Amino acid sequence: MTTAREIDTHHDLYLERTVLCPGEPLDVVRRLASSAAGEDHMVYENGREWSFATGVVAALWVDTDGVHLRTEGNDADVAWSSLPANDPLPVLRSLLDTLPFRDWRAYGWIAFELAGARAHGRPAGADRLVHLVVPHTEVRLCDGVARVRSADRAGLDSAAAALASRYRVPAQTHAVTVDSHGHGAAEHEARVARAVAAIRRGELDKVVMSRVVPVPEEIDLVETFVAGRRANAPARSFLFSLGGLDAAGYSPEVLVATDPAGRVVSQPLAGTRARTGDPDTDARLRDELRRDPKEVVEHAVSVRAVVEDLREVCEDVCVHDYMDVVERGSVQHLASQVGGRLSAGRDGWDALGAIFPTATASGVPKQAACDLIASDESEPRGLYAGAVLTADAGGALDAGLVLRTVQRRDGRTWLRAGGGIIEASRPERELEETREKLGSVAGFLVPAAPRP
């Protein structure tokens, strides 16, 4: 006799097609993203695979009212007062598990302010803290082959047509100029000095302070993403228009990645020097980076914090490639890899919850750092120092840390950059570090085509 509990109520949502795509993946996703203008869509590069998603069969988000799910015949709302320990992440996972179809992948973003909401309860602002979608149509590109999935045949045909289309690169009439050198410079130096004073008073060990630089004109986000990606070597990259927010970025570090077998990896980066393009100068700066006590201490403190975070949910946490130097666009960083295996009963959402927000973009202790950031930075961070992620029904989760990113919302476009502050930090050097990091994006902004 079969009981109701044994009946599988899930169904196959997607039709599939395989398409050969021998061209450069960046050009392929450029065509796909351009074909989705005006619709929710996302491009995500995870180091092995490029993914493109468009349309929505399920949407989940977190805001001041709580956690919400909207999908045909399966809506749900969970108030903040009902969240366990003020944490919406387990509820998001549970709601995704209720979806009535198999083999889904969710795409989306998490704002930095989720950290404060988890610590202090219901957020005061109106902005969304998390936005996820399960797409109507999806393309996964790897080794010259595109796996196309869609909820209907029209979506399959549309994606296949976009893959085969010829793309005309818009003419660029001028360069977009931003004041990454001077805008907010004095305020940032003062902010760093206040952070150093707080550290010397024993309030915390490290804090990451950032500054905002406005982009004064409308940009072509797809072409900006392509230009910047060609010049950067990110751990992850992304381009999206989701939940009222548009962004393109080149994540320098993996926040956290898990696979169905329970393996977990995070790649903390802390410690920075410029890259100039001159091999001798870059080698000298690389050696200086490795020997600078301030940078070495900042890195060690950050790695220790990531290890402690992952120990909450993992067994046998270990560090590999300690203090390697990796190149990320206009800068080079000290980098380490922290890995482990999830403990029994844990999954990728637990790993994300343990590590978010990462110490490399907040500070140590994290709560003291987040409180100082909230009180002293000029405006909420939003996506900056948050995450862009994918999460699969099979248990894989991949989240890139949001840095080196251009954002657009409600007609406003901006960049943001920061750096880790410890007791030995000097305001003038920390300001210069933000300039170096802004160079990974600021030099590749492509103006939007003139309106007819």
KEKE-840430 format. One record per residue (C-alpha): residue in one letter; x, y, z. Coordinates in steps of 0.2 Angstrom, whole numbers. Example, Ala and Ser with C-alpha at 12.3 -4.5 7.8 and 13.67 -1.06 7.14 Angstrom:
KEKE-840430
aa,xx,yy,zz
a,62,-22,39
s,68,-5,36
***
This chain:
KEKE-840430
aa,xx,yy,zz
m,0,0,0
t,7,17,-5
t,5,31,8
a,3,49,4
r,20,53,10
e,28,41,-2
i,20,49,-17
d,32,61,-27
t,22,76,-31
h,36,85,-41
h,36,85,-60
d,48,90,-74
l,47,108,-78
y,60,110,-91
l,61,105,-109
e,79,103,-115
r,90,106,-130
t,108,105,-133
v,116,117,-145
l,134,118,-151
c,142,135,-146
p,160,135,-152
g,163,154,-150
e,170,163,-135
p,158,161,-120
l,159,180,-116
d,152,184,-133
v,139,171,-132
v,132,178,-115
r,133,195,-122
r,120,190,-136
l,109,181,-123
a,109,196,-111
s,106,208,-125
s,91,198,-131
a,83,199,-113
a,83,218,-112
g,68,224,-102
e,66,207,-93
d,73,199,-77
h,89,190,-82
m,106,185,-75
v,123,180,-81
y,134,170,-69
e,151,164,-72
n,157,151,-59
g,175,147,-65
r,169,131,-75
e,152,136,-82
w,143,151,-89
s,125,152,-85
f,111,163,-92
a,94,164,-84
t,78,174,-90
g,60,175,-86
v,53,169,-69
v,43,154,-64
a,46,157,-45
a,52,172,-36
l,57,173,-18
w,63,189,-9
v,66,195,9
d,60,213,14
t,55,222,29
d,39,211,30
g,48,195,30
v,51,181,17
h,40,179,2
l,37,166,-12
r,27,169,-28
t,24,154,-40
e,9,148,-49
g,-2,139,-36
n,12,140,-22
d,12,157,-14
a,19,159,4
d,23,173,16
v,32,171,32
a,33,186,44
w,49,192,53
s,41,187,69
s,40,169,63
l,58,168,58
p,69,156,68
a,83,167,76
n,78,182,64
d,86,172,50
p,77,171,33
l,90,159,25
p,83,143,32
v,66,149,27
l,71,152,9
r,79,135,8
s,63,127,15
l,52,137,2
l,63,132,-12
d,61,114,-6
t,42,116,-8
l,43,120,-27
p,33,107,-36
f,46,104,-50
r,62,95,-50
d,80,100,-55
w,78,119,-52
r,91,132,-50
a,89,148,-41
y,98,164,-46
g,99,180,-36
w,108,192,-24
i,109,196,-6
a,112,213,1
f,125,217,14
e,111,223,26
l,105,206,28
a,119,204,41
g,111,218,52
a,94,211,50
r,99,194,56
a,108,202,71
h,95,214,76
g,78,208,69
r,66,216,57
p,75,229,46
a,70,247,46
g,73,251,28
a,61,247,13
d,75,240,2
r,75,221,-2
l,88,211,7
v,87,195,-4
h,80,192,-21
l,80,175,-30
v,72,168,-45
v,69,151,-53
p,70,156,-72
h,58,151,-86
t,73,149,-98
e,91,145,-94
v,107,142,-104
r,122,133,-96
l,137,135,-107
c,153,124,-104
d,166,118,-116
g,158,125,-132
v,141,116,-128
a,125,125,-122
r,112,116,-112
v,96,125,-115
r,81,123,-104
s,64,131,-104
a,47,129,-97
d,40,129,-115
r,45,126,-133
a,44,145,-137
g,57,148,-124
l,69,135,-131
d,67,142,-148
s,70,160,-142
a,86,155,-133
a,92,145,-148
a,89,159,-159
a,99,171,-148
l,113,159,-147
a,114,158,-166
s,111,177,-169
r,124,189,-176
y,128,203,-164
r,132,221,-169
v,143,229,-156
p,137,247,-153
a,148,261,-158
q,156,269,-143
t,156,288,-145
h,166,293,-129
a,173,287,-113
v,163,288,-97
t,173,298,-84
v,171,296,-65
d,180,305,-51
s,187,290,-43
h,202,300,-37
g,194,314,-28
h,175,311,-24
g,173,308,-5
a,192,307,-3
a,193,318,13
e,178,310,21
h,185,292,18
e,202,297,26
a,192,304,41
r,182,288,42
v,198,277,42
a,205,288,56
r,189,285,66
a,190,266,63
v,208,266,68
a,204,275,84
a,190,262,88
i,202,248,85
r,215,256,97
r,201,257,110
g,199,238,109
e,181,239,101
l,186,227,87
d,202,221,77
k,197,225,59
v,184,234,49
v,181,237,31
m,177,254,26
s,171,260,9
r,166,275,-1
v,154,278,-15
v,158,286,-32
p,144,291,-43
v,143,288,-62
p,137,304,-70
e,129,297,-85
e,119,282,-92
i,129,267,-96
d,127,251,-107
l,128,238,-94
v,130,223,-106
e,144,232,-115
t,152,238,-99
f,152,220,-92
v,160,213,-108
a,174,227,-108
g,177,224,-89
r,177,206,-90
r,190,206,-104
a,202,216,-93
n,199,206,-77
a,202,189,-71
p,189,187,-57
a,185,172,-47
r,166,175,-52
s,158,187,-63
f,140,192,-65
l,128,203,-75
f,109,205,-70
s,93,214,-69
l,83,207,-55
g,72,214,-41
g,73,232,-47
l,92,232,-46
d,104,231,-61
a,123,226,-59
a,138,220,-67
g,153,214,-58
y,169,204,-57
s,170,196,-40
p,188,194,-34
e,184,180,-21
v,173,165,-19
l,162,169,-4
v,157,151,-2
a,154,136,-14
t,147,119,-9
d,144,103,-20
p,131,89,-18
a,145,78,-10
g,146,91,5
r,163,99,0
v,164,117,5
v,177,130,-1
s,179,149,3
q,193,160,-4
p,197,175,7
l,207,189,0
a,214,202,11
g,230,213,7
t,231,223,-9
r,244,231,-20
a,241,239,-37
r,245,231,-54
t,253,243,-66
g,256,232,-82
d,274,234,-80
p,282,217,-75
d,296,224,-65
t,285,236,-55
d,272,223,-52
a,285,211,-46
r,291,224,-34
l,274,228,-28
r,270,209,-26
d,286,207,-15
e,281,223,-5
l,264,215,-2
r,270,199,5
r,282,208,17
d,271,222,23
p,266,218,41
k,250,228,40
e,244,217,25
v,250,201,32
v,241,204,48
e,225,209,40
h,226,193,29
a,229,182,44
v,215,189,54
s,203,187,40
v,208,169,36
r,206,164,55
a,189,172,55
v,183,162,39
v,191,146,47
e,180,149,63
d,165,152,53
l,166,136,43
r,170,126,59
e,152,130,64
v,145,119,50
c,160,108,44
e,172,95,49
d,190,95,45
v,192,113,40
c,209,116,33
v,219,130,24
h,227,128,7
d,238,140,-3
y,241,151,12
m,245,169,7
d,247,166,-12
v,246,181,-23
v,232,182,-36
e,229,195,-49
r,212,203,-50
g,211,216,-64
s,220,233,-58
v,226,225,-41
q,234,210,-34
h,229,202,-17
l,235,190,-4
a,224,175,-5
s,221,159,4
q,209,144,1
v,199,137,16
g,190,121,14
g,180,108,23
r,166,95,22
l,149,99,29
s,144,90,45
a,129,78,45
g,113,87,42
r,121,103,35
d,120,110,18
g,125,125,7
w,113,137,15
d,120,133,32
a,138,136,25
l,132,153,18
g,123,158,34
a,139,154,44
i,151,164,33
f,139,179,28
p,145,193,29
t,163,187,26
a,176,195,37
t,186,201,22
a,172,213,18
s,165,217,35
g,178,215,49
v,182,206,65
p,172,203,76
k,159,204,62
q,145,211,73
a,155,225,80
a,162,229,62
c,144,229,55
d,138,240,68
l,152,253,65
i,149,252,46
a,131,255,48
s,134,270,59
d,149,278,50
e,147,275,31
s,138,287,21
e,124,276,15
p,118,258,16
r,129,246,6
g,115,237,-3
l,123,224,-15
y,141,230,-11
a,150,216,1
g,134,205,-1
a,133,191,-13
v,127,185,-30
l,123,167,-30
t,116,151,-38
a,108,137,-28
d,103,120,-36
a,90,107,-31
g,103,94,-29
g,113,104,-16
a,126,114,-25
l,127,132,-20
d,139,145,-27
a,141,163,-20
g,153,176,-26
l,157,191,-15
v,151,207,-23
l,165,219,-25
r,172,228,-41
t,154,231,-47
v,144,244,-55
q,126,246,-49
r,111,255,-55
r,94,258,-47
d,80,271,-49
g,90,281,-62
r,106,282,-51
t,122,273,-56
w,137,271,-44
l,153,262,-40
r,160,257,-22
a,176,252,-15
g,184,249,2
g,198,241,11
g,202,232,28
i,207,244,42
i,218,237,57
e,227,247,70
a,242,249,58
s,232,257,44
r,236,274,37
p,221,284,30
e,231,290,15
r,236,273,10
e,218,266,13
l,212,280,1
e,224,275,-12
e,219,257,-11
t,201,262,-15
r,207,271,-30
e,217,255,-36
k,202,244,-34
l,190,256,-42
g,201,255,-58
s,195,237,-61
v,178,245,-66
a,180,263,-68
g,190,262,-84
f,178,251,-93
l,161,260,-92
v,153,260,-109
p,141,275,-112
a,123,270,-117
a,118,273,-135
p,110,290,-138
r,91,290,-136
p,82,293,-153
***
